[in-house]
């Protein structure tokens, strides 16, 4: 099994970006331009390296390979995006890899692209790229090209060597368990071994509600691959497991006027097989709460008024400051109740909330994470 942290180090040390490897400071698929550029790179790497895995490392400075990290990104629906926009789509996996020098909320993103040995192209127009476009890697660039010859396999030996040098071992596994237990000591860390091989560590603030146990500030890592499976600073999570499976149910807190409820959002089940393989099945179980339209109109207009005052640099009242804390969540509720313009308003609030304070910006990012899950399901 490949140690993903070691793989990233080997990729960064190997050489510059090429036909099987790219690195990015960050990606943003929340808008059309970011989506289009990401799809272009996926397409180009898939076409240029049809016999091997290709990789994109995210959260690295281009000039000096300094690892600065990015926010945890939930990849459960990213294949849906790939399938929607690409013909002959490769299998794409986005993984969150923690590094000890990064803050708890930062990871390095690792995108693994497994081609299907066929030409990948854009299925339809997106941003300035036209449907039918085919991209290849030209050095470190992803470029549109006309193809009329068979693609040569020149990377198999190099990619195989890099991956072999990133194989996990007992020392790396034990070190990772000890490091997790030490780093998360304030959040009741635990570990469990499944089928005598897989090691899973998790931690979180525990609380009991009507004989049910929930966790917040949850951190879950697959130690064998040294990757983070789940991280959330805000949401409530329930955890259960058997001898060969680990289940997470994520809940989302929604409401207004100091009346909030937790709604089941997504269920993730990790199944560990006896043949040293595992599968992760994720299902959206969210049913958007419906509220009285008159109340929502009042909240929507109040949010818009707060947003306008922030844009003009005006001072908020105490009540408006209190309402600002719930602005991302209440805009989300409005959008889920068919206030289509609420999504535009929510996106407009991003720089304003970021400038106001970090806590509000974290709330905004968590809200967008929920929206992304709902949107791509």
N, C-alpha and C positions, 0 to 999 in steps of 0.2 A: 504494500500500500504506500502511496506517495505522500510524503510529508510536504504539505503545500507551502509552509513557511520556508522550508529548505529549497523547494522548487523555485520560489520567487527569488531567493538569494542567488541561486545558480543562473537564473535567467538574466538577472541584472549584472552578474559578473561575467556572463558569457561573451557578449558583444553588443553592438548597437542594434537598434530595431532592424528587422529583416523580414523575409517572407513568411516566417512562422511566429514572429514575436513583435509586439508593439507595446508601448507604455504611454500612459496618459496621466496628466495632473489630476483630472477629474472628468467625468462624463455627466451629462444631464439629459435624460430622456423624457423630461416633463414638457418639452416643447418640440415643435416640428424640426427645427434646425438640429438640435441635439440628437433627436431620434434618427434623423437622416444620416448624420455623420457616423453615429454608432453602427447603423445598419451597413453603411458603406465599408467600414473597417471589417465587420464580420464577413461580408461578402468577399472582400479582397483576400482576407486570410484563408477563407475556405477554398477559394479558387486557386490560390498560389501554393497551397500545401495540402493536396487532396489525400495523401496517404498517411498523415500523422496528425496529432493534436497541434493546434496553434494556440497562442496565449496572448491575452492583453492584461498587463499589470496596471492597476489604477491606484493613484495616490503617491506618485513618484515624480520628483522634479526631473525634467528632461535633461537639464544641463549636467547635473552631478550625481544623478541617481539617488538623491536624498529621499528617504522614505518619510513622508509627512502625513500620509493617511487620508481617508475620506470617511464620511458617515456610513454606518451600517446600512446595507442595501438589501432588501428582501427580494430574492430572485425568483420566487415561486411562480411568477406569471411572465417572466421574460421570454420564455420559449413561445408563448402565445403571440408576442410582438414579432418575433423572428418569423414564425409561420405565416403571420398575416401579411408581411411585406416582402418575403423572399420566395422565389421559385427554387425548388430543390434546397430547402433550408437545412443548414447543418444543425447538429445537436449542440446547443449552447448551455453552459452552466456558469452561473455567477456565484462565487464563493467569497466569504468574508474571512480574511486571515488576520488574526491579532498579532501584534508585535509588542514586546515588553516595554519598549520606550514610548509607545503611543498612549494617549489618554484612553480611558475605558470606552469612550464613545467613538473612537476612531479605529479603523482597520485598514488593511490593504485589500482592494478588490482584485480578484483573480478571475478572469473570464477564460474558460476553456472552450475551444471550438473544435468539434469533431466533424470533419467533412464527410460527405456521403459519396465521394468519388464521382461527382457529376457537377456540371457547371451551375453555379448559383448566380441568380440575377434578381433585380428588383421586380416585384410583381406589379407595382403601380407607382404612380408619381408620388414623391414626397419631397417637400422643400424645393430645391433647384435640380433635383435628380429625377430623370424620367423613367417611367416603367420600361422594363426591358434592358436597362443599363447593366453592364457587367464590369466588375472592378477586379483588378489584380494588384499585387504589391510590386512597386518599383523601388527597390531599396527600402527606405523607411516611409515611403509614401503609398497611399492607396489611390490608384489612378484608374479611370475608365479606359478600357482597351478593347480592340477588336481581336478576337481569337480565331485562329484557323489551323492551329497545330495542337498536337497532344501535349499536355503539360508534363514536364519531366519531374520525376521525384528526386530531388537533390538534398532533402533534409532528413531522411529517415535515420541515418546513423547519428547525426548531430542531436536530433530530438531524443532519440533513444538513450544516448549517453547522458544527456541532461536529466532525464527522468530517472534513470538508474542511479544517478548520484544523489537523488532526492528521496530514495527509499527510506521508510521509517525503520527504527530499531528499538530495542528495549530501553536503551539509555535515553533516547529522545522522548519515548513515551513516559517513562518515570519522571524525567525532568519536567515535562509539561504538566503532569498531574501535581507535582509538588509546587510548581510555580502558580498554578491556578488556585490551589488551596491556600497558599500564602497571600496572593493578591486579592482574593475575594473573602478573606477571613471574617470580615464584618457582615457578610451576607449569608451565613450558614452554608458554606460550600459542601458539596457531596460528590461522590463519584460512584459509578456502578460499572461492572464488567458484564458484558453480554456475550453469550456463547464462547466464553473463555478467551475472547480475542479483542472485542471492541470495548473501548473505554470511553465513557461519557462523563463529563463533569458539568455540574450546574450549581447555581447559587441564586439566592433571591431573598427579599424580605418576606417572611411568612406571616400570614394572618388567617384566622378562622372566621367564617361567616356562616351561621346556621349549619354547623357541622361540616361545612365544606372548607377546604384549604386552598388559599390563593397565594400567589407570589407577585411581588412587584420588583422593579430593578433586576429583572431576570437576565442571566448570562448563561448560555449553554454552549459547550464546546465539544466537538468530536476530537478527542486527543490523538487518535491514530493518525489523522490527517492534519492535526493542528489547525482546525478551521472553526470559526464561530458559526453555530447554527441559528442562534436566536439572541437578540439583544434588544431590550426596551427599557427606557428609564421611567416610563409612565404607565403603560398598560398593565392590567391584571392578567395573570396566567395561571391555569391549573395544570398540574403535572401528575402523570400516573405512568406506571411501567410494569411489565411482566418479565419473564425470563428472556424473552427475545424481542420485545418491542418497547418503545418509549413514546408516549403520547403527550402532546402539548395542545391545549386549547387556549387561544388568545381572546381576551375580552376587550371591548372598547368602551370607554366612558363617554356617554353622550347625554345631553340634557341642557336645561337653562333655568334661570331664576332659582338657583340653588337646589333644583330637583334633578339629580342625575341618576342614571342607572347604568349597569354594566351589561352590554349585549355581546353574546358570542360572535366572534368575528371569523376565526379560521381555526381549523383543526389540522395538526400535522402529526403524522404517525411515522416513526422510524422503525423499520423492521430489519432485524439482524438475522441473516441466514447462516446455516452451518457451513456453507461453502466459502466463507470469508468474503461475502458480499453483503451489502445492505441497500435498502431502498427507502426513499422518502416520499410519502404521499401526502399532498396538501390539498385540502378541500375548503372552499369558502362556505361558511354556514351562516353568514350574516343576513339578517332580514331588517332592512332599514326601518327605524321607528317612524311612525306617521304622527304628525302633530296638527293641531288646529291651525288652519290657514290664516285666520285673523291674527293669532298670536305670532305666527311666523312673519307675517308682513310687518308687524310692529318691531320685532327683533331685527329683521333684515334692514329696515329703514334706520334703526338705531345704530346698527353696525356701520352702515354707509355714512352716517353723520360723524361717527368717531373716526372713520377712515379719512374723511374730508378734513377734519380738524388736524389730524396727524400730517396730512399732505401740506397743509398751510402752516404747520409749525405752531399751532395754537395749543394752549394749556387745557388739559382735560379736567373735568370735574372729578370728585371722588367716586361718584357712581359710574362715570364713564371709564375711569381707570380700572374699577372692579370688573366692568363688562368687557374690557379689553382682554382680560385674561382668558375669557371664553370665546373670543371673537373667531379664531380658526374653527373651533368645534361647532359653533352656532352657524357659521357660514356653511359648513359641511352638512349640517342638518337641513338647512334651507335647500341646498343643492339636491340632497336625497329626497326632498319633498317637492321636486319639480320647479324650484326657483333656478332656472338655468344660468342666469347672470351671476348667481352667487359664486360660481366657480371662478369667473373672471375677477370678481372682487377679492376672492381669497388669494389668488395669485398676485393681484396688485398689492396686497398687504405685506408680501414677503419682505421687501427692503425696509418698510416702515417698522415692522415688528422686530426685524434684525437690529435696527438702529436703536430701538427702545430699550431692550435688554435681552440677554441670552436665554432667560427662562421662557419668554414669549416666543422667541425664535425656535426653541426646542419644541414647544407646543405646536407651532406651525409645521415643522418637519414631521412630527408624529401624525398630524392630521393628513398631510400629503401622502404619507406612507399608507394610511388606511384607504385613502381615495384611490391610490395606485392599485391596491389589491382588488378593490371593488371594480375598478374600471377595466382591468385586464382579464377578469374572470368571465 
